Structure formats: structure tokens, C-alpha cells
Amino acid sequence: MNAVAVANAGAAEIAHNKPSVLPQDIAAVSASLATGWLAPGPEVAALEAAYVRLHGGGDACAVSSGSAALLIALKGAGIEPGDRVAAPTYVCTAVLNAIAGCGASPILLDVEEDSFNVSPAHISDMNERPKAAIVVHTYGAAADVAGIAAHCGVVIEDCCQSLGGRTAGGEMLGRRGQASVCSFYATKIMTGGHGGMVYAANGGIAAFARDYVMFDGRDDWKPRFNFQMTDFQAALVRRQLDRLSEIVARRRKLAADYRAALPAGYGVQAGLDGPLAMPYRFVVRAPDAAARDRLHKHLGAAGIRCIVPLERKELLHRLLGLDPLRFPNAERIVATTLSVPLYPALTEGEAVRIVDALSKAPAP
Ligand SMILES: *Cc1c(COP(=O)(O)O)cnc(C)c1O
């Protein structure tokens, strides 16, 4: 055992992720359940209103997941069978599923090596103009939505990992695209177990979403689907939204402490160290795969569960059998990155252990 492992022998392993469910959250869910109203009701309406306030206007519709939110947003943007939708290869399959769910096909794009995001150049370099692009603010780092929108019909912002983040200019993410989506899955910034949101600064696609999920008791018929959120889920998400500024502040503090502890030779994902950033993950970039694996082993020995945040086999171009040589940056990112636990439910003692272990990481 190395020195760090000895120091931590007997200490419980620090989970890579853990939701923050406080006693007042549980009380709010219990109170919601006790009303006897479980279907979408006052808590869903209050959550939507709070979400709109956070974004300084617009309209929002709560749904059952981030995946559902993406599907509805694309449908609301008029994406139809045969359309082509641009998306990063470095993202989870929810994005691909939503495109396929519209009968459209994906145009996968490589990402920037420092921010892990698609840049306007990735779109302008294409030899076709996609009908829409899904722009992901990866791990909270703000992508250049305005720049991408200049080359593409419709932009849907995927804010599943960036809720509460702002651009360097101070604008809340999610307001630039025709719509933005968010997820309240168990490991996201805020959670209802499952859940999601469709938001539109100009209202349009959020109103479409509300119509789309309200399938029952209508006097007309067109394809709709039950993607509604329950009221007790909304009660949980709403209490977490109430303390979003604390959640973001805690994440910024942890990320700053980790960055300061990291020995020279390691890098971190760009775009997450400003005063307005929303670090959803703390992703270390090692110079090569061997150095990443050594760091992974070192932190594991210190009782800190780290993960490769997206593995090579999960890259969308790999899943679709496309030529990996067309996606060199994404290929390099999956080979050299490691995600270190970063979430408000970390205790002070756990945070100290992580900082200590990072400071003792082997030189890469
Ligand atoms: C989690 C996530 C989704 C999917 O959200 P679910 O609620 O799990 O369906 C979509 N896009 C991104 C970027 C995500 O992180």
C-alpha cells in the first residue's frame, strides 16, 4: 500500500456520485403525497414557475426525463423522418435516441479537445447544413450556442449537465436555443429520481411540450404521448431548485480546491473555472492513457471512486460503427480523462481526503 492508502485504511470508499436529499426534501415529498394528489398538479406548476423565474422569463414544461425532453424539443422544432440533426459524438446515447425517435438521422461531430464541446467550426466545416443541432454544455462547460446557431437552422440546448451555469457574459445557459432541455435523473445537478424540463425563452417549444404530454381528455387527436412528471417528484426537484445557488457555490468551491491540489502536468476540462461556471464534473486530463490509469489507481487506493466519465465504447461514432479517425479529439478525451467525485453531498472530511489524495498524485 502507498502512503495515501495506509492513511485511509478503514475509511469508507467515497462514492463517485451521490444525490443530495435533505430532511426538508423528504418532508416536502411526504407532504405532497399526503395531499392525495399524485398526478401533475400544484407542485409541477410551482416547479415550472420557479424554473422560468430562474431563467428570467420564457416558458417551461416538466416532463418525465431528459430523454423525453430532448425528443419533445426536436418534435417541437419540426424535426421529421428524413431530417438530419447534428450532435456531438462525445455524449450519452439519450441524444441519439431522441434523434432516432423523430425518425431523423444524426450527423455526428467531433468536439474540442479542451472543452469537450462542439464548436461553431465543427458545424461550419460540414458540407451540409443540418436542420437542427443538439448542443450539449458538457459537464457544465458553456458551448458557443450563438456561434453554432449561425450555421444551423435550429439549436436545441442540452442543459442536462449545466443547470445554473452561465456564459462568460453572464447569460443563463438554455436561453439561446429555440429550446433547452434538462434532466433530473438521480445523478444530475438536481434530482427527482427521474424527470426533465423543456424550456423555451420565447415560449414556443415549451407550449408545444405542454400540449404533447397532455394526451388525455382532448377534443382533437394528433400523436401525443404521456411523458408527464408526477407531483411528488416535482416536490423533490423544486426544493433542490430552491437551493440551486448553494449547490452551484459548493461545486465551484470543491472544483477550485481540487484544481489547486492537482500536481503540475495534469490538466482539467476548460470552461469550468470562471465565477459563473457550473462544474458538474471534475474531469482531470492526463497527458496520456498510462498516466490516466496511474492516477485512477492512486485515487482508488485512497478510497476514492473515480470513473472514466465516458468510455471509448460509448462514443456515439463507435456505437454507429463510423471511422474513429474522423473523431480524433473525442478519441483522445476518452483515453486520457478521469472524473473525480464532485457533488454537494460530499462531507467536509471526504472533500479533504480528495484534496489530499490529489495533491499526492504521481507526477504524470
Ligand atoms: C442525463 C442526460 C440526458 C438524458 O437524461 P435522462 O433524464 O437520463 O433521460 C441527456 N443528455 C445529457 C447531456 C445528459 O447528461
The ligand as a MOL file (V3000), in Angstrom:
LIG
                    3D

  0  0  0     0  0            999 V3000
M  V30 BEGIN CTAB
M  V30 COUNTS 15 15 0 0 0
M  V30 BEGIN ATOM
M  V30 1 C -28.5810 12.6470 -18.4930 0
M  V30 2 C -28.5140 13.2530 -19.8260 0
M  V30 3 C -29.5510 13.0670 -20.7540 0
M  V30 4 C -30.7180 12.1720 -20.5090 0
M  V30 5 O -31.4860 12.4840 -19.3900 0
M  V30 6 P -32.3710 11.3240 -18.6920 0
M  V30 7 O -33.1720 12.0750 -17.6820 0
M  V30 8 O -31.4190 10.3570 -18.0620 0
M  V30 9 O -33.2090 10.7030 -19.7350 0
M  V30 10 C -29.4250 13.7070 -21.9820 0
M  V30 11 N -28.3540 14.4700 -22.2830 0
M  V30 12 C -27.3440 14.6520 -21.4060 0
M  V30 13 C -26.1940 15.5220 -21.7960 0
M  V30 14 C -27.3840 14.0390 -20.1630 0
M  V30 15 O -26.3570 14.2220 -19.3090 0
M  V30 END ATOM
M  V30 BEGIN BOND
M  V30 1 1 1 2
M  V30 2 1 2 3
M  V30 3 2 2 14
M  V30 4 1 3 4
M  V30 5 2 3 10
M  V30 6 1 4 5
M  V30 7 1 5 6
M  V30 8 2 6 7
M  V30 9 1 6 8
M  V30 10 1 6 9
M  V30 11 1 10 11
M  V30 12 2 11 12
M  V30 13 1 12 13
M  V30 14 1 12 14
M  V30 15 1 14 15
M  V30 END BOND
M  V30 END CTAB
M  END
